[in-house]
Amino acid sequence: MKRISRGKFEKLQKLSNADGVIAALAIDQRGSMKKMMVAAMGEERFTMDAIYDFKKLVSQELTKSVSGILLDEQYGFLGIQAKNPQAGLIMSYEKTGYDVSTPGRLPELLPNESLERLKAKGADAAKVLVYYNPDEAQDILDVKHAFLERLGTEALAADIPIFVEPIVYDDQVTDAKSPEFAKLKPSKVIRTIKELTKDKYHIDILKVEVPVQFDLVEGFQNEGVTPVYSQEEAASYFEEASAAATRPFIYLSAGVSAPIFREELIFAGQHGARFSGILGGRATWRDGVGIYGKKGEQALLTWLDTQGKENVTELNDILKEYATPWYEIYGGLDQIEVFDRDVMND
């Protein structure tokens, strides 16, 4: 039987829909959000207020239709205030980017935050992105594993769920969209899931990439592009990645378009992946950046209440058909013992 503290259990349920599925929106981008908004508005018109306003409006409108939202406090503080009270809140806990002068793309937490502080600000969970290469030198892996062990222990003490987002990479094949990397990706994703769902890390939800470059799957690639995987191979990778997880996992959209993200989720569900939901980001709201940048706030509101809402609704329909409640990884609610935390154990 799985033991979960009452605080973690209740917050995970707050972040889930009535089916126990995490149907959440992600808009915690910082550096990439600034680049998108500058491209949409032009250098002369752009101000940081545009990002603050955009995140506020997305949160205000789309949290009416999702179970939770992931936001950063740095750029998304207005979005945190504007979200639907019924939607749960996940807050970013890591610094954006990494120090390119140090090998290993090492993670770093926000220096002025702690999980207790995030919880006091209303967070129902915290999210940490970690660049992870299972083929990295052992000394670098040791640093990342120790980092995650400390993070998990802090989450136990603060009695708050932790979402970890491992982004796989390779030091030699640096173009993550290339066919060369696509061949390496399935093994890296599968081994990363297997490692990071070990109990010693105390990770509550793993937010993962799909295990293939989906636009290089036969039948889903653009015209004239040579596929890297057959559909049978892709299906086996989805199934193997799912089987490797011993804790709940959800999918991120990883910057793909809304149609491709929907195709990924349907394919995953049809081929045995027991995912417990999504944190859908740019696939849901990216087109709204250009509309806001060129036409302003009212045009964005119109888009959010039509196409944006439709994007969310279509994802919710897919989740209803294919996603698995987060607690099913433990055998169901009757196999979970919820306890009031008075000691740090898991």
C-alpha positions as CSV (number, residue, x, y, z in Angstrom):
1,M,0.0,0.0,0.0
2,K,1.3,3.5,-0.9
3,R,1.5,6.0,1.9
4,I,1.0,9.7,1.0
5,S,0.7,12.6,3.4
6,R,-2.6,14.4,3.5
7,G,-1.1,17.6,2.3
8,K,0.4,16.1,-0.8
9,F,-2.7,14.0,-1.5
10,E,-5.2,16.9,-1.2
11,K,-3.0,19.2,-3.4
12,L,-2.7,16.5,-6.1
13,Q,-6.4,16.1,-6.1
14,K,-6.8,19.9,-6.3
15,L,-4.6,19.9,-9.4
16,S,-6.7,17.0,-11.0
17,N,-10.1,17.0,-12.6
18,A,-13.0,14.9,-11.4
19,D,-11.5,11.9,-13.1
20,G,-8.2,12.1,-11.2
21,V,-6.4,13.4,-14.3
22,I,-4.1,16.4,-14.4
23,A,-5.5,18.5,-17.2
24,A,-3.3,21.5,-16.6
25,L,-2.0,24.5,-18.5
26,A,1.7,25.6,-18.5
27,I,2.8,29.2,-19.1
28,D,5.9,29.5,-17.0
29,Q,8.2,30.4,-19.9
30,R,10.5,33.3,-19.2
31,G,13.4,33.8,-21.6
32,S,11.5,32.1,-24.5
33,M,8.4,34.1,-23.7
34,K,10.4,37.4,-24.0
35,K,11.7,36.3,-27.4
36,M,8.3,35.4,-28.7
37,M,6.8,38.7,-27.5
38,V,9.6,40.8,-29.0
39,A,9.2,39.0,-32.3
40,A,5.5,39.7,-32.2
41,M,5.6,43.3,-31.2
42,G,9.0,44.5,-32.4
43,E,11.8,45.9,-30.3
44,E,10.4,49.4,-30.3
45,R,7.0,48.6,-29.0
46,F,7.9,45.8,-26.6
47,T,7.8,46.4,-22.9
48,M,7.8,43.8,-20.1
49,D,4.3,44.9,-19.2
50,A,3.2,43.1,-22.4
51,I,4.4,39.7,-21.0
52,Y,2.8,40.4,-17.6
53,D,-0.5,41.3,-19.3
54,F,-0.4,38.4,-21.7
55,K,0.1,35.8,-18.9
56,K,-2.7,37.5,-16.9
57,L,-5.2,37.2,-19.7
58,V,-4.3,33.6,-20.6
59,S,-4.6,32.6,-17.0
60,Q,-7.8,34.5,-16.4
61,E,-9.6,33.0,-19.4
62,L,-8.2,29.5,-19.8
63,T,-8.1,28.4,-16.2
64,K,-11.9,28.3,-16.5
65,S,-11.4,25.1,-18.4
66,V,-8.4,23.4,-16.9
67,S,-7.7,21.6,-13.6
68,G,-4.5,23.7,-12.9
69,I,-1.9,26.1,-14.2
70,L,1.8,26.3,-14.0
71,L,3.1,29.8,-13.7
72,D,6.3,31.6,-12.7
73,E,6.2,34.4,-10.2
74,Q,8.8,36.5,-12.0
75,Y,6.7,37.2,-15.2
76,G,3.4,35.5,-14.2
77,F,2.6,37.3,-10.9
78,L,-0.5,38.9,-12.5
79,G,-1.5,35.5,-13.9
80,I,-1.3,34.0,-10.4
81,Q,-3.7,36.6,-9.1
82,A,-6.1,36.3,-12.1
83,K,-6.5,32.5,-12.2
84,N,-9.8,30.8,-11.6
85,P,-9.9,29.9,-7.8
86,Q,-11.1,26.4,-8.8
87,A,-7.9,25.7,-10.7
88,G,-4.8,24.5,-8.8
89,L,-1.6,26.4,-8.9
90,I,1.9,25.0,-9.7
91,M,4.8,27.4,-9.4
92,S,8.2,27.3,-11.0
93,Y,11.0,26.8,-8.5
94,E,14.1,26.7,-10.8
95,K,16.0,29.5,-12.4
96,T,15.5,29.7,-16.1
97,G,18.2,28.4,-18.4
98,Y,21.6,27.2,-17.3
99,D,25.2,28.3,-17.0
100,V,26.8,27.6,-20.4
101,S,30.3,28.0,-19.0
102,T,29.8,25.0,-16.6
103,P,29.6,21.4,-18.0
104,G,26.5,19.4,-17.5
105,R,23.7,22.0,-17.7
106,L,23.4,21.9,-13.9
107,P,20.1,22.9,-12.3
108,E,19.7,25.8,-9.9
109,L,16.8,26.9,-7.7
110,L,15.6,30.4,-7.4
111,P,17.8,31.9,-4.7
112,N,15.1,33.8,-2.8
113,E,12.5,30.9,-2.7
114,S,11.8,27.8,-0.8
115,L,9.0,25.3,-1.0
116,E,7.6,26.7,2.3
117,R,7.6,30.2,0.7
118,L,5.9,29.0,-2.5
119,K,3.3,27.2,-0.4
120,A,2.6,30.4,1.6
121,K,2.1,32.1,-1.8
122,G,-0.7,29.7,-2.7
123,A,1.2,27.0,-4.6
124,D,-0.4,23.6,-4.6
125,A,2.8,22.1,-6.1
126,A,6.2,23.3,-7.3
127,K,7.9,22.4,-10.6
128,V,11.6,22.0,-11.3
129,L,13.1,21.6,-14.8
130,V,16.3,19.5,-15.0
131,Y,18.3,18.9,-18.1
132,Y,19.1,15.3,-18.0
133,N,21.4,13.0,-20.1
134,P,21.6,9.5,-18.8
135,D,24.8,9.1,-20.8
136,E,26.5,12.0,-19.0
137,A,29.7,11.5,-17.0
138,Q,29.0,9.9,-13.6
139,D,30.3,12.9,-11.6
140,I,27.7,15.2,-13.3
141,L,24.9,12.6,-12.8
142,D,25.9,12.4,-9.1
143,V,25.4,16.2,-8.8
144,K,22.0,16.0,-10.4
145,H,20.9,13.0,-8.4
146,A,21.9,14.6,-5.1
147,F,20.1,17.8,-6.2
148,L,16.9,15.8,-6.8
149,E,17.3,13.9,-3.5
150,R,17.5,17.2,-1.6
151,L,14.6,18.6,-3.5
152,G,12.4,15.6,-2.8
153,T,13.3,15.7,0.9
154,E,12.4,19.4,1.0
155,A,9.0,18.6,-0.6
156,L,8.4,16.0,2.1
157,A,9.2,18.5,4.8
158,A,7.0,21.2,3.3
159,D,4.2,18.7,2.6
160,I,3.8,19.8,-1.0
161,P,3.9,17.8,-4.3
162,I,6.9,18.3,-6.5
163,F,6.7,18.0,-10.3
164,V,10.0,17.4,-12.0
165,E,10.5,18.0,-15.7
166,P,13.6,16.2,-17.2
167,I,14.6,17.4,-20.6
168,V,16.9,15.0,-22.3
169,Y,19.9,16.1,-24.4
170,D,23.2,14.8,-25.8
171,D,26.5,16.5,-25.7
172,Q,27.6,15.4,-29.2
173,V,24.3,15.7,-31.0
174,T,23.2,19.1,-29.9
175,D,20.3,19.7,-32.4
176,A,17.3,18.3,-30.5
177,K,15.1,18.5,-33.6
178,S,17.5,16.6,-35.9
179,P,17.0,13.0,-37.2
180,E,20.3,12.1,-35.4
181,F,19.0,13.1,-32.0
182,A,15.6,11.5,-32.8
183,K,17.4,8.1,-33.0
184,L,18.9,8.7,-29.5
185,K,15.8,10.1,-27.9
186,P,13.7,7.0,-27.1
187,S,16.5,5.3,-25.1
188,K,17.3,8.5,-23.2
189,V,13.7,9.2,-22.3
190,I,13.1,5.7,-21.2
191,R,16.2,5.5,-19.0
192,T,15.5,8.9,-17.5
193,I,12.0,7.9,-16.5
194,K,13.3,4.6,-15.0
195,E,15.8,6.5,-12.9
196,L,13.8,9.5,-11.8
197,T,10.7,7.5,-10.7
198,K,12.8,5.7,-8.1
199,D,11.4,6.2,-4.6
200,K,14.6,7.8,-3.3
201,Y,13.8,11.0,-5.2
202,H,10.3,11.4,-3.8
203,I,9.1,12.9,-7.1
204,D,5.3,13.1,-7.1
205,I,4.7,13.7,-10.8
206,L,7.2,13.4,-13.6
207,K,6.5,15.8,-16.4
208,V,8.1,14.1,-19.4
209,E,8.6,14.5,-23.2
210,V,7.0,11.9,-25.5
211,P,9.8,9.3,-26.2
212,V,10.0,10.0,-29.9
213,Q,10.3,13.0,-32.3
214,F,6.7,12.7,-33.4
215,D,7.0,14.6,-36.7
216,L,9.5,11.9,-37.7
217,V,7.1,9.0,-37.2
218,E,6.1,7.3,-40.4
219,G,2.7,8.7,-41.4
220,F,3.0,11.8,-39.3
221,Q,6.0,13.5,-41.0
222,N,5.8,16.4,-43.4
223,E,5.9,15.8,-47.1
224,G,9.4,15.1,-48.3
225,V,10.7,14.3,-44.9
226,T,12.2,10.8,-44.3
227,P,10.8,9.2,-41.2
228,V,13.1,7.9,-38.4
229,Y,10.6,5.5,-36.8
230,S,7.9,3.2,-38.1
231,Q,4.6,3.5,-36.3
232,E,5.3,0.1,-34.8
233,E,8.6,1.2,-33.4
234,A,7.1,4.4,-32.0
235,A,4.3,2.5,-30.4
236,S,6.8,0.2,-28.7
237,Y,8.8,3.2,-27.3
238,F,5.6,4.8,-25.9
239,E,4.7,1.5,-24.2
240,E,8.3,0.9,-22.9
241,A,8.5,4.4,-21.5
242,S,5.2,4.0,-19.7
243,A,6.2,0.7,-18.3
244,A,9.4,2.2,-16.9
245,A,7.5,4.6,-14.7
246,T,6.9,3.6,-11.1
247,R,5.3,6.9,-10.2
248,P,2.7,9.0,-12.1
249,F,3.8,10.9,-15.2
250,I,2.3,13.5,-17.5
251,Y,3.3,14.8,-20.9
252,L,4.5,18.3,-21.8
253,S,3.8,19.8,-25.2
254,A,7.5,20.7,-25.8
255,G,6.6,23.6,-28.1
256,V,4.8,21.5,-30.8
257,S,1.7,22.8,-32.5
258,A,-1.8,22.0,-31.1
259,P,-2.6,19.5,-33.8
260,I,0.7,17.6,-33.3
261,F,0.2,17.5,-29.5
262,R,-3.2,16.1,-29.9
263,E,-1.8,13.4,-32.3
264,E,0.9,12.5,-29.7
265,L,-1.6,12.1,-26.9
266,I,-4.0,10.0,-29.0
267,F,-1.1,7.8,-30.3
268,A,0.2,7.4,-26.7
269,G,-3.2,6.4,-25.4
270,Q,-3.9,4.0,-28.2
271,H,-0.5,2.2,-27.7
272,G,-0.5,1.5,-24.0
273,A,0.9,4.6,-22.4
274,R,-0.6,5.1,-18.9
275,F,-0.1,8.9,-18.7
276,S,-2.0,10.8,-16.0
277,G,-2.5,14.0,-17.8
278,I,-0.7,16.9,-19.3
279,L,0.9,20.3,-18.7
280,G,0.1,21.8,-22.1
281,G,2.0,24.9,-22.9
282,R,2.7,26.6,-26.2
283,A,0.5,24.1,-28.1
284,T,-2.4,25.7,-26.3
285,W,-1.7,29.5,-26.3
286,R,1.3,30.2,-28.7
287,D,-0.8,31.6,-31.5
288,G,-2.2,34.1,-29.1
289,V,1.2,35.8,-28.7
290,G,1.1,37.1,-32.3
291,I,-2.5,38.2,-32.0
292,Y,-1.7,40.1,-28.8
293,G,1.5,41.6,-30.3
294,K,-0.2,42.9,-33.4
295,K,-3.8,43.6,-32.4
296,G,-3.8,44.1,-28.7
297,E,-5.6,42.9,-25.6
298,Q,-9.2,42.8,-26.8
299,A,-8.2,40.7,-29.9
300,L,-6.4,38.3,-27.6
301,L,-9.4,38.0,-25.3
302,T,-11.6,37.1,-28.3
303,W,-9.0,34.5,-29.4
304,L,-8.7,33.0,-26.0
305,D,-12.5,32.7,-25.6
306,T,-12.8,31.0,-29.0
307,Q,-9.7,29.2,-30.4
308,G,-7.9,29.1,-27.1
309,K,-10.8,27.6,-25.4
310,E,-11.3,25.1,-28.2
311,N,-7.6,24.1,-27.9
312,V,-8.2,23.3,-24.2
313,T,-11.5,21.5,-24.8
314,E,-10.0,19.3,-27.5
315,L,-7.2,18.3,-25.1
316,N,-9.7,17.7,-22.3
317,D,-11.7,15.4,-24.5
318,I,-8.6,13.4,-25.4
319,L,-7.6,13.1,-21.7
320,K,-11.1,11.8,-20.9
321,E,-10.7,9.0,-23.4
322,Y,-7.1,8.0,-22.9
323,A,-5.6,9.4,-19.6
324,T,-5.2,7.3,-16.4
325,P,-5.9,8.8,-13.0
326,W,-2.6,9.6,-11.2
327,Y,-3.5,7.3,-8.3
328,E,-3.9,4.3,-10.5
329,I,-0.1,3.9,-10.7
330,Y,-0.5,2.8,-7.0
331,G,-3.4,0.5,-7.7
332,G,-6.2,3.0,-7.0
333,L,-7.5,5.1,-4.2
334,D,-8.2,2.1,-2.0
335,Q,-4.5,1.2,-2.2
336,I,-3.4,4.7,-0.9
337,E,-3.0,5.3,2.8
338,V,-3.3,9.1,3.5
339,F,-1.7,10.1,6.7
340,D,-1.3,13.3,8.6
341,R,2.4,14.2,8.4
342,D,4.2,14.3,11.7
343,V,7.4,12.7,10.6
344,M,9.3,12.9,7.4
345,N,8.7,9.6,5.6
346,D,7.3,8.5,2.3
